[in-house]
Amino acid sequence: MTLPDISYNFGPAATAEEIAPRMEKLAAAGAKRIMLDAPQLLLTAQDKTYAAALEKALKENALQLFDVHAPHGAQDSFGFPAPEAWPCFYEKAFGALEAAAALGAKTVTFHCARTRRVGQMVDEYGVFEKAETAKALENVCRQLEIVLPRVEKLGLVIALENLFLPTSTASFLVSVLQKFSHPALGLNYDAGHALLLEKQPGKTSGDIAGWIRCGWDDDTVVFQEDALDLMLENVVTAHLHDNHGCEDEHRLPGQGIADWTKIIARFRQAPRLLSLQSEVSQKFYGSTPEIQPAFFHACGF
């Protein structure tokens, strides 16, 4: 199959005036689609001037806003283990969905929450000492029952993203879709996150960044089989970025160890694939987001 156009982030534009020149450069570099991260989505929903500038720049540069990312703090994510926080979760989720639909976006990416939190993860809900995956699965499905009718009504598709904790691995997300099947629900394959949990010769749990290890029981990361193979049937969106297998660096493609030839070949067999998204950190392109398409093209996209 022909791969979808890549959605690019135009950078963390802090003012409405910054939007147009960045979009002009991306369009000149060959971009066709744009994505918004969670802070940009919230800014667009809260600031009418910013929203108007965004819509104007999209139209003038023949760009389509295709993808957005919902807020993704632990309490803003599916499966958070303290039900007393769920009303706030629903409020933020519905707000993100309404804002995405108003902008004409097609997909919204969500996280599944950390269910073991220690040290810096402590807040008013206390410390969750163990990653209770069975309870997390139950919570995610209960919340999807509430959220998906609104998703369907708005004509959107939501995608649950693989991260690097027990309640966000590829195998966990596949178990969610086995329990809860819906045409407006799919998976977001994050290439960089998959690489962190990928089995590699000589790689041990101790090689993984400490802030990731502490989310696992006994600080021991359990490496996974090929995440994309597990998720492929229900992948609707993908986050593209690179790293060296131990830290979530969000590098440009080709600046890490991801096997992009293999990944692209699998994408061509994904029956539900709607979008590919650059999730390269702004620190790797600075004030020149237009350099992104050249790196992706060089990797075969």
N, C-alpha and C positions, 0 to 999 in steps of 0.2 A: 504494500500500500504506500501511497505518497504520504510523507510525513507532514503534519500541520506546520504552519509558520510558527516561529518562536516568538513568544511574548517577551518584551524587554521592559525592564524597569528603567525609567529615565533618571533615576537618582533621587536622593532625599531632598527634593526641591522644597525649600523652606518658605518661599514666597510665590505668589501667583506669577510674578514677573519672570521667574526662572523657568517656568514650564515650557513656554513656546520655543525658546532657542534650543533647549535640549531635545525637544521632540523634532524640531527641524533637522537637527544633526542626525538623529536616529533614522528618520525617514530617508535622508540623503544616503545613509549607509545601507539602506535596503530593508529596514524594519517595516513590517506590515501590522503587527499587533503590539499592544502595550499591556502591561500588568500593573497593579497597585499592591504594595505591601500593606500591612495592617495600619501603620501610622498614617500613610497617605489616604487610605480609605476613610479613616476616622476624620482626618482633616477635611476631606472632600465633603463628608456628611455635615460637618460643623461650620464650614466657612463657605458661604455662597459665592464670594469673589473667587476663591480658589477653584471651586467647582466650575464656575463659568469659564475661567481661564483654561481649565483642563479640557472642557468640552470644545471650546473654540480651537485650541491647538490640535486636538484630534481631528476635527473636521477639516481644518486648513491644510493638514499634512496627510490626509487620506489614511489615517491610522484608526484601528479598531481597538477599543478597550475590551479585552476578552476575558481576563482573569483577575481575580482579587484574592487576597489572603485575609481571612477573618482574624480578629484579635486572638492571641495564642498564649496568654499567661496561663499558669496552671489552673486557675479558677475559671478561665474563659474557654476551657477545652473540654471535649467530651470525656466523661468518665471520672471527673473529679470526685474523690471519695467522701466528701462532706456534703450531704444533700441540702443542708441549710444554705449552701452557697449557690444552689442551682437556680433560684429565681434571678440572680444577677447574671448567671450564664445565659439563661434564655433571653433576657433583655438585650445583652450584647450580641448574641447570635442573631436574633431577629433584626436588630439594628443594622448589623453587617449585611444581612441578606437583603433588606429593603434598600440600603444604599447601593449595593451591587446591582440590583435590578433596575434602579432608577438611572444608573449610568450605562445600562445596556450590556453589562458583563454577562458572561455565559457560565463561568465556573467560579466556585468559592472553595478555597482550601481551608480545612480545619485540622487542628491537632487533637490527639488524645492526651489526657493529662498525665503528669507524673503521679504515680500512686505510692512511691516511696520517696520521702523527702527528709533530708537531714541537713544539719548545719545551716547554710544560707537559704535553704528552702523553707525554714520555719516561718509561719505567720500566725494570724489569729486562730487558725483552725488546728494548730498543733503540729506535731511531728508524726508522720506515718512511717513506721519502722520497716514494714515489709511491703513488697510489691504484690498486692493481692490481685492477680490477673483474672481469676474467676469472677470476683466481685466487680472488677473494672469492666469486664465484658457485659455483665448484667446491667451495670449503670449506663454504659454507652448505648445499649439497645433500648433501655427505658427512655433515654433522652432523645434518641432518634425518632421514637414514636411521636414525640411532641414536635420536633423540629421539621421533619420531612414533609408533613402536609403544607407547611408554609413554603418550603423549597419548591415543591411541585406547583403550588399556586402561582409562584413568581416566575416559573419557567426556567429555573436554574438547575444546575447539577452541583452537588457538593462532593468533595473528595477528602477522604481521611488520609493524612500524610504519615508515611513511615518515618519514625525518628530513630532513637538509639537506646530506648529504655524498654523494660519488659512489657509495658502496656502500649507500646507503639511500634513493635517490630513487625516485619512483614507477616510472620505467622499469626500474630495477634490480630492484625487487621483482616487477614483472610478469615479468621474465625468469626469476626464480626459480620462479614458478608455472608457467611454460611448460616448465621443465626437470623440475619436481617437483610433480606434481599428487596431492593426497590430500584426502579429505573432512574431515579434522581440521585442515587447514591453510588459512588465509585471510590476508587483509590487514587491517591497521589503518590507516584513513585519518586522519591527524592534520591537522586544518584549519589550525592555526597554522603547522606546518612547511611545508605545501604553499604557504602564502601567501608564505613567505620566498623560495621558488624560482620563484614565479609571475612570468611576464613582465608588466611594467607600463610604460606610456609614460615614458620618461626615466630609468628605473631602471637603474643600472649595478652591476657587481660591487663597486665601491668603496663603494657605499652599504650593503652588508651588513656586519654586525658582524664585527670582526676575528677573533674566536674561531671563527667559522664559516668565514670565508675561508681560514684557515690549514689547514683540512682538505682543501682542493682543491689540485690540482697547480697550481703557479705562483700560488697564492693567488687564482685566478680562478674565481669561481662561474659555473657554466653554468646559465642559467635554463631552465625546463622548460615544456612545454605543460601544459594543464589536468590536474593530477594525479588528480583524482577521476574524470574521464572515462577515464583510462588504467587506474585501479584498480577501477572500479565493479563489474565482473563478479565480483570475488572479495573485495570489502569485506565483512567479517563484523563488525567493530567500528569505532568512530570516536572520536577524541579531539577534543573541542570546546573551543576557546579562541581568542582574537583577538590581533592585533598590528597594527603599522603597516607591515609588509612588509620590515623591515630587521633586526629583533631579535626573538628568541624570548621575547616578554614574558609570555605566558600570561594575558592579560587576560580579563575577563568579556566575553561576546558583546555586540557593539554598541559596545565601547570601542576598536575598531580599524577596519580597512577590509575585513574579510571580507564577502563578499556572501552573507549567510545565506539569503536567498530562493532564490538559485540553488543553493546547497549542499543545502538541504532538498528542493528539487524533484528533484535527482539522487538523494538518499537514497531517495526514494520509488520509484525504479526499480532499486535495488540488490537483486538476487535472493537474496543470501545474508545480508543484514544481520540481525544478532542483537542488537546493543546500540549505544547512544550513551553516551558518557561525558564528564562535565565534567572537564576537566583544567586548570581555572583555578587559578592560583597562590594559595596561602593568603594572600599579602600583599594580595590584592584583596578578600578577604572577612573577614580577621582572625579574630575569635572568633565570627563570625556566618555559618557556612556555609549557613544557611537562606536567605540572600539570593539564592543562586544560581538557584533555580527561577524567580523572578520575571524575571530577566534573560533566561533562555532562552525563557520564555513570550513576552516582549516581542519576541523575534526570530523568533517563529513556530513554535517547537517545541511 
